[in-house]
């Protein structure tokens, strides 16, 4: 059955068998063995480096712990004597003479003034940066002073905060330890660290095994202040000289001082590292071989055929053309089936698209014919109204009929734009209202025209919004023409200005400006008229903001509304 499926070019069976052969040794040996050995080697290596670092820092740890113990023991007595500088100084002087390893002792008040010291001297430390740092967070700490102002030599300062009987912070007790006693000796031995540096929680280097260790063998991209928070750990990083090194950090005094050791990477690549590399080589090679087999199988059996099918699809998408014959004769039966289904689907799409195009073309022709006939009917109604207007003797009746005629012509302008535009769902409102406004300006003045300026940017609107805008322009222009006639009779400027602009991509602005003869604004004079009511109603349909004002004897109507290009009516196919 398997042989029959193989001869039948079953793509699923071929890929399954090839990938099974490639991934079996990788899954059974490589993953399990490599991950297990790598995890164990990393844990053992880190533990070994931390142990060596702790062993190298033991002599320095003893000195610092002895200093903090002495400072804590002295703190209670100094707190009692701090108000008596003479007795306090005598007490600290006796301590320095009696206990080896300390070069100086002093008590600094919160103001930075030292009045209690081992030699009785008074000194102001308020300007020293380390003093300000100690005042911010009064905790036991250790710092270094390369040139102590009193002992004139490099010392390591052990700082112990002093508190009064009520628990308030009163100052700092400082014990000076000669740095020479703390400097780590040169480290020797194959398993010993290459260099040893101690530092405090502020990132200040306290001691180093050599000047080279302090200058070149610190991590270049790691701030020493960030190391204490991570606890004991080992990491790899380049040093100041650009050499890749392995670093280990351990606490000497908890939350106060730390030791940092480093090794060149070449010095720690033996032992567990070598075993890790050796055991990883075989799984990596097997993984690469499996990838090669998988890639060759996929390329031969799948990818090249998929690319050929993709070329057919792209060619069909661009030109709706198919190749004369199938291209997957030697592909798997699954891909042959896909190509066959695609070619049948493509032929059906071509036929359906041709039918849809015919239906759409017929629909557009019918719709354009409908809009054309509606426009003709509206123009016929307007002509009848014009004939009726000639028979009227009442000026009020004539004005009412003219306004109705202008509204009819506004609707006719929309339908004229619809049958002239290729897109029946969008109308160029700029061209539409330009024609409508000119027509009203001419007919409203009895064919004589007037001083009329119009400028309209292309603004595409849906049919319903175009109708509202055209009726708005019709009402505004009718009012403007009437005011212009009255201004002309009074010998005033009769210019009408209409503009349609786009302040931004989503907003349009319609402005109509005309003369105003009445002492009150025209908008106020006709606030209760039908025309103004219609303008406000159309403005609400457009979701626009309508404003009117009078400027220098001219009436200005300003309508700002959203274009809403993203809310087109759905197309019916």
Protein Blocks (a to p, Z undefined) as FASTA:
>chain_A
ZZmmmmnopaklmmmmmmmmmmmmmmmmmmmmmmmmmmmmmmmmmmmmmmmmmmmmmmmm
mmmmmmmmmmmmmmmmmmmmmmmmklmmmmmmmmmmmpghiabdcdddfkopafbdfkop
acdfklpmklmmmmmmgcddddddfbafklopacdddddddddfkopafbdcdddddfkl
moccddedjkbcfbdcdddfkopafbdfbfklmmmmccfkbcfklmmmnopaddddddfk
opacddddddfbghkbccdddddfklmmghjlmmmmmmmmmmmmmmmmmmmmmmmmmmmm
mmmmmmmmmmmmmmmmmnopacfbdcklmbcfklmmmmmmmmmmmmmmmmmmmmmmmmmm
mmmmmmmmmmmmmmmmmmmmmmmmmmmmmmpmbfklmmmmmmmmmmmmmmmmmmmmmmmp
mblkbccfklmmmmmmmmmmmmmnnonopadddddddddddfklmmmmmmmmmmmmmmmm
mmmmmmmmnopafbdcdddddfblkbccdddddddfbfbdfklmmmmpmklmmmmmmmmm
nopacddddeehiacddddddfklmlcccddZZ
